[in-house]
Amino acid sequence: MLRFLIRGTVGSVCIYGLSFLSGMAGLIVPVGINLLTFLSCAFLGLPGLLLVYGLSFIHLYV
């Protein structure tokens, strides 16, 4: 249970950091920190983080 919460928290921090860095670079991919993104990062880890960003990118640019 603790590992689940740690992975979700680290995923949320990564989403915040990537959103900040991509905004500075001029690439706007709006990924919010909410329950769905927290759970996808907590269950899947790095693939969940990539899934969230991939879906957001596809939704915006395709």
N, C-alpha and C positions, 0 to 999 in steps of 0.2 A: 504494500500500500504506500509506503514511504517512497519507494522508487518511482511509482506512478506519479505521485505529486511532484517529485523532483524533476522528472522528465517533462511534465506539463509546465512547470515554472520556468525551466530552462528554455523550453520551446517558446513560451510567451516573451521572455527576455530577448530571444533571438529574433522574433517577429518585430519587436520594438526596435531593436538595433538595425535590422535590415531595412525597415521602413525609413528610419532616420537616414541611413547611409544612401539608400536609393533616392531619397528626396534631395539630398545634397548633390547627387550626381545628375539630377534632372529626370530620372525615370520614376514616374509615379505609378506604383502598383498598390492600390489601397487594400491592405489586409488589416482588418481590425483584430483586436484581442477580445475574444468572446468565448463562450462556453464551447462552441463547436471547434474553434481553432485550438483551444486548450486541450480538449479531449483527443483531437486527432494527433496532436504532438505527444500527448501522454501515452496513447495506445501504440502509435507507430514510430515515434521518435523522429529521427531525421527524415525518413520517407514521408511522414505526416507533414512535416514542415514544408518539404518540397511539393507535396500534393496541394497544400493550401495556396502556395505561391503560384504553382502551375495553373490551378483552376482560376485564380484571380487574373493571371496574365492572359489566359485563353479567353476569359469572359470580356476583357477589355479590348484586346487587339485582334481577335479573330471573328 
